């Protein structure tokens, strides 16, 4: 779709007012996808808005029909997992209130709770409190504390491995367990 990559670039750059103006001029962008090759292929504007914690933009995209459970991305599959990966607590809460499935596969048997436990590229150190708030929100919305049966590692295993102590504390508070997998 014409303008999709430009629209996504505005979101990625945090130019939210310009992105909102572009969206108002072309509402069909709410359902667009990136055609870029590589790991970010298939991502929607809602994926990026969630990752950037752009809540006003998330709200407008959802109002215009963006799918909160879209799993067409080649990276973390869902907007919820993209938001969790970035510790975007407000966007995660908005997506959940908008009907996002809290335990939908994020990729290879993981969920958004696994994404927040891994803590993105900073391993949770960029903003430990944001990752902690995101974990609290996910658990409050019923996220499965010990992950998925088709995956050996639990979210607590991930939080420990990635030294994401604030998220590990939230998980332990909710009774999370480490797996019994051999080290």
For each residue, the residues with C-beta under 8 A, 3 or more apart:
1: 4 28 29 32 33
2:
3: 6 7 22 26 29 32
4: 1 7 8 29 32 33 34 35 45
5: 8 9 34 35 36
6: 3 9 10 22
7: 3 4 10 11 19 22 23 26 29 32 45
8: 4 5 11 12 34 43 45 48
9: 5 6 12 13
10: 6 7 13 15 16 18 19 22
11: 7 8 14 15 16 19 45 48 49 52 54 57
12: 8 9 48 52
13: 9 10
14: 11 52 54
15: 10 11 18 19
16: 10 11 19 20 52 54 56 57
17: 20 21
18: 10 15 21 22
19: 7 10 11 15 16 22 23 45 49 54 57
20: 16 17 23 24 56 57 60
21: 17 18 24 25
22: 3 6 7 10 18 19 25 26 29
23: 7 19 20 26 27 29 30 45 57 60 61 64
24: 20 21 27
25: 21 22
26: 3 7 22 23 29
27: 23 24 30 64
28: 1 31 32
29: 1 3 4 7 22 23 26 32 45
30: 23 27 45 46 60 61 64 65 66
31: 28 44 64 65 66 67
32: 1 3 4 7 28 29 44 45
33: 1 4 42 43 44 72
34: 4 5 8 40 41 42 43 44
35: 4 5 41
36: 5 40 41
37: 41
38: 41 74
39: 74 75
40: 34 36 43 73 74 75
41: 34 35 36 37 38 73 74
42: 33 34 72 73 74
43: 8 33 34 40 47 48 72 73 74 75 82
44: 31 32 33 34 47 48 66 67 70 72 73 79
45: 4 7 8 11 19 23 29 30 32 48 49 57 61 66
46: 30 49 50 58 61 62 66 67 68 70 79
47: 43 44 50 51 70 73 78 79 82
48: 8 11 12 43 44 45 51 52 54 82
49: 11 19 45 46 52 54 57 58 61 79 91
50: 46 47 53 54 58 79 80 82 83 86 88 91 92 95
51: 47 48 82 83 85 86 88 91
52: 11 12 14 16 48 49 86 88 91
53: 50 83 86 88 89 90 91
54: 11 14 16 19 48 49 50 57 58 91
55: 58 59 90 91 94
56: 16 20 59 60
57: 11 16 19 20 23 45 49 54 60 61
58: 46 49 50 54 55 61 62 79 91 94 95
59: 55 56 62 63 94
60: 20 23 30 56 57 63 64
61: 23 30 45 46 49 57 58 64 66
62: 46 58 59 65 66 68 94 98
63: 59 60
64: 23 27 30 31 60 61
65: 30 31 62
66: 30 31 44 45 46 61 62 70 79
67: 31 44 46 70
68: 46 62 79 80 95 98 99 100
69: 78 80 99 100 101 104
70: 44 46 47 66 67 73 78 79
71: 77 78 104 105
72: 33 42 43 44 77
73: 40 41 42 43 44 47 70 76 77 78 82
74: 38 39 40 41 42 43
75: 39 40 43 82 107
76: 73 81 82 84 85 106 107 115
77: 71 72 73 81 104 105 106 107
78: 47 69 70 71 73 81 82 100 101 104 105 106 112
79: 44 46 47 49 50 58 66 68 70 82 83 95 100
80: 50 68 69 83 84 92 95 96 100 101 102 104 106 112
81: 76 77 78 84 85 104 106 107 110 111 112 115
82: 43 47 48 50 51 73 75 76 78 79 85 86 88 115
83: 50 51 53 79 80 86 88 91 92 95 112 134
84: 76 80 81 87 88 92 106 112 113 115 116 134 138
85: 51 76 81 82 115 116 118 120
86: 50 51 52 53 82 83 120
87: 84 116 119 120 124 126 127 130 131 133 134
88: 50 51 52 53 82 83 84 91 92 130 134
89: 53 92 93 130 133 134 137
90: 53 55 93 94
91: 49 50 51 52 53 54 55 58 83 88 94 95
92: 50 80 83 84 88 89 95 96 112 134 137 138
93: 89 90 96 97 137
94: 55 58 59 62 90 91 97 98
95: 50 58 68 79 80 83 91 92 98 100
96: 80 92 93 99 100 102 137 138 141
97: 93 94
98: 62 68 94 95
99: 68 69 96
100: 68 69 78 79 80 95 96 104
101: 69 78 80 104
102: 80 96 111 112 113 138 141 142 143 144
103: 111 112 113 142 143 144 148
104: 69 71 77 78 80 81 100 101 111 112
105: 71 77 78 108 109 110 111 148
106: 76 77 78 80 81 84 110 111 112 114 115
107: 75 76 77 81 110
108: 105 151
109: 105 147 148 150 151
110: 81 105 106 107 114 115 147 148 151
111: 81 102 103 104 105 106 114 115 143 144 147 148 155
112: 78 80 81 83 84 92 102 103 104 106 115 116 138 143
113: 84 102 103 116 117 135 138 139 143 144 145 147 155 171
114: 106 110 111 117 118 147 151 153 155 158
115: 76 81 82 84 85 106 110 111 112 118 120
116: 84 85 87 112 113 119 131 134 135 138 155 167
117: 113 114 135 155 156 158 159 162 164 167 168 171
118: 85 114 115 123 124 158 159 162 164
119: 87 116 122 123 124 125 131 159 162 164 167
120: 85 86 87 115 123 124 126
121: 126
122: 119 125 126 127
123: 118 119 120 162 163 164
124: 87 118 119 120 128 131 159 162 163 164 165 166 167
125: 119 122 128 163
126: 87 120 121 122 130
127: 87 122 130 131
128: 124 125 131 132 164 165 166
129: 132 133 166
130: 87 88 89 126 127 133 134
131: 87 116 119 124 127 128 134 135 164 166 167
132: 128 129 135 136 166 167 169 170
133: 87 89 129 130 136 137
134: 83 84 87 88 89 92 116 130 131 137 138
135: 113 116 117 131 132 138 139 166 167 170 171
136: 132 133 139 140 170
137: 89 92 93 96 133 134 140 141
138: 84 92 96 102 112 113 116 134 135 141 143
139: 113 135 136 142 143 145 170 171 174
140: 136 137
141: 96 102 137 138
142: 102 103 139
143: 102 103 111 112 113 138 139
144: 102 103 111 113 147 148
145: 113 139 154 155 171 174 175 176
146: 154 155 156 176 177
147: 109 110 111 113 114 144 151 153 154 155
148: 103 105 109 110 111 144 151
149:
150: 109
151: 108 109 110 114 147 148
152: 179 181
153: 114 147 157 158 161 179 181
154: 145 146 147 157 158 176 177 178 179
155: 111 113 114 116 117 145 146 147 158 159 167 171 176
156: 117 146 159 160 168 171 172 176 177 178
157: 153 154 160 161 178 179 181
158: 114 117 118 153 154 155 161 162 164
159: 117 118 119 124 155 156 162 164 165 167 168 171
160: 156 157 163 168 178
161: 153 157 158
162: 117 118 119 123 124 158 159
163: 123 124 125 160
164: 117 118 119 123 124 128 131 158 159 167 168
165: 124 128 159 168 169
166: 124 128 129 131 132 135 169 170
167: 116 117 119 124 131 132 135 155 159 164 170 171
168: 117 156 159 160 164 165 171 172
169: 132 165 166 172 173
170: 132 135 136 139 166 167 173 174
171: 113 117 135 139 145 155 156 159 167 168 174 176
172: 156 168 169 175 176
173: 169 170
174: 139 145 170 171
175: 145 172
176: 145 146 154 155 156 171 172
177: 146 154 156
178: 154 156 157 160
179: 152 153 154 157
180:
181: 152 153 157
182:
183:
